[in-house]
Amino acid sequence: MWIGILLGVASVGGIAYALVLPYFSGELKAESRQQAVVGKAAQEGRPASKKDRDAARRKQIESALDITSSAKRKMSLATRIGQAGLNLSESQYFMFCAGCGLVIGLLTLFISASLFMGLLGALIGAVGVPTWMLAYLRKKRLEKFGADFAGAIDVIVRGIKAGLPVSECIKIVGNEAPEPLATEFRGLVESQQMGMTMSEAVERMAQRIPTPEANFFAIVITVQQKTGGNLSEALGNLSRVLRERKKMRGKIRAMATEATASAAIIGSLPFIVTILIYVTSPDYIKLMWTTPTGKVVLVAAGMWMSCGIAVMRKMINFDF
């Protein structure tokens, strides 16, 4: 019965996570900050100042890159599967969800001997587990892309300084760089071969890989294509900025290590205490899952514990 209660708590927590997370994501915060900066229109009849011209130029660049509309656009399932690096179609993904739900549902039914718990386990296995796995793989792939992206830009900069065209430099990165950089840069080459301009190709890459690094690269390429200038110098500056961001991210994680350890200890204490009491006085703690009142208290405690863990995770998960 306690397994069923834990599954119920996990189901409630998963639903709350899926509903509440978008409202606290860094992308929505960044979008609101961006709209606050560039959303003020110049007053009618007021002479154009340098600030107004700069705002208009930023707005023109954003319109060209379609950053705002792409941020508002909801990602499809196929897009999320592609960002996770999985070679699956939507039908294959749904088949995997059904199989996962069937296996977990049968295991839960066998352990708990309850049809309701079996259906609940099947629901968690069909919806929660594949969604979590997809989000985890997507996050790891995007982090790998951002970690290796500065090195790929350095290769392009050295190639341009050596006299090679940008397309050839990108082709070299697509052939020599590790995954997922190789796949994405080969996609850039294929897009150009199909007739797209460099600006359109990098914009598509920024939509496929929604990371700050890809957005910065798209902005630099697009601005250089529209206004001209020294591309190798601009990409070199971008590489330095990305490396400094990486250093700053490492410093932030190092500073947050103490808070992470404290949150892990606080979150694990109730489970450790429960196990110790069960080992020393099993009849005393069994009342929590053998009596109706104990079951209600256990479910309520699990829900509050999930809320506390979510709050602590939000406090130590810095958006950078």
SVG drawing of the C-alpha trace seen along z (x, -y; Angstrom):
<svg xmlns="http://www.w3.org/2000/svg" viewBox="-9 -67 55 77">
<polyline fill="none" stroke="black" stroke-width="0.4" points="0.0,0.0 2.9,-2.4 4.1,-1.9 0.6,-3.0 0.8,-6.1 4.2,-7.0 3.0,-6.6 0.0,-8.9 2.4,-11.5 4.6,-11.2 1.7,-11.5 0.5,-14.7 4.0,-16.1 4.5,-15.4 1.2,-17.1 2.1,-20.1 5.6,-20.2 4.2,-20.1 1.7,-22.9 3.7,-25.2 7.2,-25.0 6.5,-27.1 5.4,-30.0 8.8,-30.0 11.1,-29.2 14.0,-31.5 12.8,-31.8 9.6,-33.6 11.6,-35.9 14.0,-36.7 11.1,-37.4 9.5,-39.8 12.8,-41.6 13.2,-41.9 9.7,-43.3 10.3,-45.7 13.4,-47.1 12.3,-47.3 8.5,-47.5 8.3,-51.2 7.4,-52.9 8.7,-56.4 6.2,-59.1 4.6,-60.5 6.0,-63.9 9.1,-63.6 12.4,-64.2 14.4,-61.1 17.2,-60.8 20.1,-58.5 18.2,-56.3 15.3,-56.1 17.5,-55.2 19.2,-52.5 15.9,-51.0 14.6,-51.1 17.8,-49.3 17.4,-46.6 13.8,-46.2 14.8,-45.8 17.3,-43.1 14.8,-41.2 12.3,-41.4 14.8,-40.0 15.7,-37.1 12.2,-36.4 13.4,-35.9 10.2,-37.1 7.9,-35.0 10.0,-31.9 10.1,-32.3 6.3,-32.4 5.9,-29.5 5.1,-26.3 7.5,-23.5 5.9,-20.5 6.7,-16.9 8.7,-16.3 10.9,-19.3 11.5,-18.2 12.4,-14.7 14.9,-16.2 16.4,-18.4 16.9,-15.4 18.9,-13.8 16.5,-10.8 15.9,-9.3 12.3,-8.5 9.0,-9.4 6.0,-10.6 4.3,-7.2 7.4,-5.3 7.5,-7.7 3.8,-6.9 4.5,-3.2 7.4,-3.6 5.0,-5.4 2.4,-2.7 5.0,0.0 6.5,-1.8 3.0,-2.4 2.1,1.3 5.3,2.6 5.1,0.2 1.3,0.8 1.8,4.6 4.6,4.3 2.5,2.0 -0.5,4.3 1.6,7.3 3.2,5.6 0.2,3.8 -2.6,6.2 -4.8,3.2 -6.4,2.4 -6.5,-1.3 -2.8,-1.4 -2.1,0.6 -3.9,-2.0 -2.2,-4.8 1.2,-3.2 0.3,-2.7 -0.6,-6.4 2.7,-7.5 4.6,-5.1 2.9,-6.2 3.0,-10.0 5.4,-10.9 8.4,-8.6 8.8,-9.2 8.3,-13.0 11.0,-13.1 13.4,-11.0 12.8,-13.3 13.3,-16.4 16.5,-15.0 18.0,-13.9 17.1,-17.3 18.7,-19.2 21.9,-17.1 22.2,-17.6 21.7,-21.3 24.3,-21.6 26.8,-19.6 26.1,-21.9 26.8,-25.0 29.9,-23.5 31.6,-22.8 30.3,-25.7 33.1,-28.2 35.7,-25.8 33.7,-25.5 33.6,-29.2 37.4,-29.3 37.7,-26.9 35.6,-29.1 37.6,-32.2 40.9,-30.5 39.5,-29.3 38.3,-32.8 41.7,-34.4 43.4,-31.7 41.3,-32.8 38.6,-30.1 35.0,-31.1 32.5,-30.8 30.7,-27.9 33.9,-25.8 34.7,-26.6 31.2,-25.5 31.7,-22.3 35.0,-21.6 33.2,-22.0 30.4,-19.6 33.0,-17.0 35.4,-17.3 33.4,-18.6 31.9,-16.2 28.1,-15.6 25.7,-17.4 27.7,-20.2 28.6,-18.1 24.9,-17.3 23.8,-20.9 26.6,-22.4 26.0,-19.7 22.4,-20.9 23.7,-24.4 25.6,-23.2 22.6,-21.2 20.4,-24.2 22.7,-26.4 22.9,-23.7 19.1,-23.8 19.2,-27.5 18.9,-29.2 21.0,-32.2 23.4,-32.0 21.2,-34.2 18.2,-32.0 20.2,-28.8 21.6,-30.1 18.2,-31.3 16.8,-27.8 19.6,-26.4 18.8,-28.8 15.2,-27.6 16.3,-23.9 18.8,-24.6 17.2,-27.2 20.3,-28.1 21.9,-31.5 25.0,-30.4 23.1,-29.6 21.1,-32.8 24.3,-34.9 25.8,-33.2 22.6,-33.8 22.6,-37.5 26.3,-38.0 25.9,-36.3 22.7,-38.1 24.1,-41.6 27.3,-40.9 25.3,-39.9 23.1,-43.0 25.7,-45.6 29.1,-44.1 32.2,-44.3 35.0,-42.0 33.3,-38.6 36.4,-37.0 36.7,-39.8 33.0,-39.6 33.1,-35.8 36.3,-36.1 34.6,-38.5 31.7,-36.1 34.0,-33.2 35.5,-35.3 32.1,-36.2 30.9,-32.6 34.1,-31.4 33.6,-34.1 30.0,-33.0 31.1,-29.5 33.6,-30.6 30.9,-32.7 28.6,-29.7 31.2,-27.5 31.8,-30.1 28.0,-30.3 27.8,-26.6 30.7,-26.5 29.1,-29.2 25.8,-27.3 27.4,-24.0 26.9,-24.7 23.2,-25.5 22.8,-22.3 24.4,-20.1 22.2,-21.7 19.0,-21.2 20.0,-17.5 20.5,-16.9 17.2,-18.6 15.3,-16.7 16.8,-13.3 16.3,-13.7 12.6,-12.6 13.3,-9.4 16.4,-8.6 14.5,-9.2 11.7,-7.0 14.1,-4.2 15.8,-4.4 12.5,-4.3 11.4,-1.4 14.6,0.5 14.4,-0.3 10.6,-0.3 8.7,1.1 5.4,1.4 5.5,-2.3 6.1,-3.5 3.8,-1.0 0.8,-3.0 1.6,-5.5 0.6,-3.1 -1.6,-0.6 -4.3,-3.0 -6.5,-5.4 -5.3,-8.4 -1.7,-7.5 -2.3,-7.2 -3.8,-10.6 -1.0,-12.1 1.6,-10.3 0.0,-11.6 -0.2,-15.2 3.4,-15.0 4.5,-13.7 2.8,-16.6 4.3,-19.2 7.7,-17.6 7.4,-17.8 6.5,-21.5 9.5,-22.1 11.9,-20.3 10.6,-22.2 11.0,-25.5 14.6,-24.6 15.4,-23.5 14.1,-26.8 16.2,-28.8 19.5,-27.1 18.9,-26.8 20.3,-30.1 19.1,-31.2 22.2,-32.4"/>
</svg>
